[in-house]
Amino acid sequence: KDFATLIHEVVRIVNEKFGVTLEPEVRFLGDF
């Protein structure tokens, strides 16, 4: 898996556990 996919899966798990949204941060990380 590539790094972006890994980040996306981590964010999804965090969203499910904590009910938070990290999409802006994911887009930011995706720019690197």
Z-matrix of the N, CA and C atoms (Angstrom, degrees):
N
C 1 1.471
C 2 1.518 1 110.19
N 3 1.313 2 115.84 1 146.98
C 4 1.461 3 118.44 2 177.35
C 5 1.525 4 110.10 3 -84.50
N 6 1.322 5 114.84 4 170.29
C 7 1.461 6 120.27 5 -174.43
C 8 1.520 7 111.84 6 -63.41
N 9 1.329 8 117.01 7 -39.77
C 10 1.465 9 120.59 8 -178.56
C 11 1.526 10 110.73 9 -62.70
N 12 1.331 11 116.23 10 -39.65
C 13 1.465 12 119.84 11 178.78
C 14 1.517 13 110.56 12 -64.77
N 15 1.330 14 115.97 13 -41.88
C 16 1.462 15 120.27 14 179.13
C 17 1.523 16 110.66 15 -61.02
N 18 1.332 17 117.02 16 -46.32
C 19 1.463 18 121.50 17 178.79
C 20 1.527 19 110.03 18 -59.52
N 21 1.332 20 116.51 19 -44.57
C 22 1.457 21 120.49 20 -178.41
C 23 1.527 22 110.71 21 -60.06
N 24 1.325 23 117.01 22 -42.77
C 25 1.463 24 120.36 23 -179.66
C 26 1.518 25 111.12 24 -66.50
N 27 1.333 26 117.15 25 -40.68
C 28 1.467 27 120.63 26 178.01
C 29 1.521 28 110.16 27 -61.45
N 30 1.327 29 116.65 28 -44.90
C 31 1.465 30 120.71 29 179.85
C 32 1.524 31 110.62 30 -61.83
N 33 1.326 32 116.60 31 -40.66
C 34 1.466 33 120.13 32 179.70
C 35 1.523 34 110.48 33 -62.12
N 36 1.322 35 116.60 34 -43.41
C 37 1.468 36 120.75 35 179.60
C 38 1.528 37 110.24 36 -63.96
N 39 1.327 38 116.72 37 -43.68
C 40 1.468 39 120.77 38 178.95
C 41 1.519 40 109.97 39 -61.63
N 42 1.343 41 116.63 40 -42.92
C 43 1.460 42 120.12 41 178.57
C 44 1.522 43 110.65 42 -59.13
N 45 1.325 44 116.81 43 -42.08
C 46 1.462 45 120.29 44 -178.54
C 47 1.523 46 111.42 45 -67.41
N 48 1.342 47 117.21 46 -38.72
C 49 1.455 48 120.63 47 -175.88
C 50 1.525 49 112.69 48 -79.54
N 51 1.334 50 116.80 49 -39.36
C 52 1.464 51 120.45 50 -170.75
C 53 1.524 52 113.35 51 -114.93
N 54 1.328 53 117.17 52 -9.59
C 55 1.452 54 120.66 53 179.04
C 56 1.517 55 112.99 54 65.97
N 57 1.326 56 116.40 55 34.02
C 58 1.457 57 120.17 56 178.88
C 59 1.520 58 109.43 57 -112.93
N 60 1.332 59 115.45 58 162.54
C 61 1.453 60 121.12 59 -179.20
C 62 1.517 61 109.08 60 -118.64
N 63 1.319 62 115.69 61 127.11
C 64 1.463 63 120.78 62 -177.46
C 65 1.532 64 111.31 63 -121.39
N 66 1.325 65 116.23 64 20.13
C 67 1.460 66 119.05 65 -175.19
C 68 1.532 67 113.56 66 -55.88
N 69 1.353 68 119.24 67 -45.32
C 70 1.474 69 118.60 68 179.68
C 71 1.521 70 112.12 69 -58.30
N 72 1.337 71 116.40 70 -40.22
C 73 1.455 72 119.77 71 179.15
C 74 1.518 73 110.61 72 -66.38
N 75 1.327 74 116.75 73 -36.98
C 76 1.463 75 120.21 74 179.60
C 77 1.521 76 110.13 75 -64.94
N 78 1.328 77 116.72 76 -42.43
C 79 1.464 78 119.47 77 178.21
C 80 1.517 79 109.95 78 -62.82
N 81 1.329 80 115.99 79 -38.86
C 82 1.459 81 120.63 80 178.86
C 83 1.527 82 110.43 81 -62.25
N 84 1.330 83 116.45 82 -47.35
C 85 1.466 84 120.17 83 178.89
C 86 1.519 85 110.84 84 -64.45
N 87 1.323 86 116.44 85 -33.77
C 88 1.458 87 120.53 86 -179.03
C 89 1.519 88 112.78 87 -65.35
N 90 1.347 89 116.70 88 -19.48
C 91 1.461 90 119.84 89 -179.82
C 92 1.516 91 112.43 90 -75.34
N 93 1.337 92 117.46 91 -17.56
C 94 1.461 93 119.86 92 -178.63
C 95 1.523 94 110.91 93 -76.07
